[in-house]
């Protein structure tokens, strides 16, 4: 058995904006993770060469405020231990140095999580992976030295492996050395020469079994991702290069020029552009089948609308869509889940007995960890076909961010704009709200009557005065409120029975502290109050923007209404 420490964490964020170390949504997620897991160790990996010095300074200040340890990926080369790690690190550098020529930050991140200077620091998880380890012990016995986000689809006597690399825990690096090297060799092979046998091997396994399995295969083929995984291996750049980076560069070039796009889609050289457009329309029309209608209704409606557009708008849509789908397919088969499954388990469908003995113990689900590491992009072990169909039929952005794709960037940008509006509003309202609470506390202390003789009422008033004075002391001489001090006194006063008024004040302060922390409006866990001469508003109605944020998704609802 191996001993897994679930309280050591690694996050990786490689910014595509030199002037911003991280988007606001992920900043809020990281702060929330810190507040929920106050005693855990969190490492954040970044790449200094992608940022301005001002952004690097802002990042250091952010991490100092929230007790997060920084690792600059630009400095880890001397710590690499093997030739394969050095080769992978060079591939990583190729990705981040060629972002306008096929380089991809998702591929770069995929590489980093399998390098020892990174994985030795704890469990890697994606940013869209809410974490709460408060109910977990310090060490958990595991049967395997590597844990991943693994589920499976039960198909009679076989199991379809559904592995994801959004959770990677190297429990024991020495014991896992052979597995780590196998993954690293697989990544190097696919980065050097792009190829995938996922569709062919999956079809072979599913076709030979039951009617249900063949139906599932038909369903999977209706997923755009499956179609483009198959198509991606047929891409042949003009220079005959087969590296994953070069193929992605070629796809970017093709999808940015209508003539190149139409030439790319020719079946034979003599086919005219008009004939290509007609055939592409027909191919899209064929996708409007019953399965698409029942399980991919949003995509079904979109295809119907696009087919009604003129040729120019039709091509614009198709180019954007195909760019994302090709890139997504190439990435998942180069360094993502499909490649990891192939490297570690030599395939995608195995005998049920073998799965239970050799693969299931690699899954965090096997140890009940999915309750603490709450990925939406996780399928249970031994899932049935119905559950799998529900999973496959979700819309873009429901399970994960995919922020490295254009479609994912747009969704995250829309969420971040709403969060930025909320942050701006709180920056204006919180100083006044804290000042209002301070004045209420002072007034309540003054209202407590002095009773000269010993009695139950005097003792009760004395306890109330003590609690209110403890709260008042959290407001310092610099006109600030100390959240750390407030959290400390809560331990002392929570055993006292407060009246309704004191309970309300404490509840309001908890809410204000939560908002100030999560929206990164504190410095040294303190927040400035409005000037004492400020005139307080009569009421502070909840602004409509909050409702909009709640409606974005369940995750956003949980984020804003997180337990204080």
HELIX and SHEET records of a PDB file:
HELIX    1   1 UNK A   24  UNK A   36  1                                  13    
HELIX    2   2 UNK A   48  UNK A   50  5                                   3    
HELIX    3   3 UNK A   53  UNK A   65  1                                  13    
HELIX    4   4 UNK A   73  UNK A   75  5                                   3    
HELIX    5   5 UNK A   77  UNK A   79  5                                   3    
HELIX    6   6 UNK A   83  UNK A   97  1                                  15    
HELIX    7   7 UNK A  105  UNK A  112  1                                   8    
HELIX    8   8 UNK A  116  UNK A  119  1                                   4    
HELIX    9   9 UNK A  177  UNK A  192  1                                  16    
HELIX   10  10 UNK A  198  UNK A  207  1                                  10    
HELIX   11  11 UNK A  211  UNK A  221  1                                  11    
HELIX   12  12 UNK A  224  UNK A  232  1                                   9    
HELIX   13  13 UNK A  244  UNK A  254  1                                  11    
HELIX   14  14 UNK A  258  UNK A  264  1                                   7    
HELIX   15  15 UNK A  273  UNK A  286  1                                  14    
HELIX   16  16 UNK A  290  UNK A  295  1                                   6    
HELIX   17  17 UNK A  297  UNK A  307  1                                  11    
HELIX   18  18 UNK A  311  UNK A  334  1                                  24    
HELIX   19  19 UNK A  337  UNK A  345  1                                   9    
HELIX   20  20 UNK A  352  UNK A  354  1                                   3    
HELIX   21  21 UNK A  355  UNK A  359  3                                   5    
HELIX   22  22 UNK A  360  UNK A  362  5                                   3    
HELIX   23  23 UNK A  364  UNK A  367  5                                   4    
HELIX   24  24 UNK A  369  UNK A  371  5                                   3    
HELIX   25  25 UNK A  385  UNK A  392  1                                   8    
HELIX   26  26 UNK A  406  UNK A  447  1                                  42    
HELIX   27  27 UNK A  456  UNK A  472  1                                  17    
HELIX   28  28 UNK A  483  UNK A  493  1                                  11    
HELIX   29  29 UNK A  500  UNK A  518  1                                  19    
HELIX   30  30 UNK A  544  UNK A  552  1                                   9    
HELIX   31  31 UNK A  554  UNK A  560  1                                   7    
SHEET    1   A 2 UNK A   2  UNK A   4  0                                        
SHEET    2   A 2 UNK A 140  UNK A 142 -1                                        
SHEET    1   B 6 UNK A  69  UNK A  72  0                                        
SHEET    2   B 6 UNK A  41  UNK A  46  1                                        
SHEET    3   B 6 UNK A   8  UNK A  12  1                                        
SHEET    4   B 6 UNK A 123  UNK A 125  1                                        
SHEET    5   B 6 UNK A 158  UNK A 170 -1                                        
SHEET    6   B 6 UNK A 146  UNK A 155 -1                                        
SHEET    1   C 6 UNK A  69  UNK A  72  0                                        
SHEET    2   C 6 UNK A  41  UNK A  46  1                                        
SHEET    3   C 6 UNK A   8  UNK A  12  1                                        
SHEET    4   C 6 UNK A 123  UNK A 125  1                                        
SHEET    5   C 6 UNK A 158  UNK A 170 -1                                        
SHEET    6   C 6 UNK A 349  UNK A 351 -1                                        
SHEET    1   D 2 UNK A 130  UNK A 131  0                                        
SHEET    2   D 2 UNK A 373  UNK A 374 -1                                        
SHEET    1   E 2 UNK A 480  UNK A 482  0                                        
SHEET    2   E 2 UNK A 526  UNK A 528 -1                                        
END                                                                             
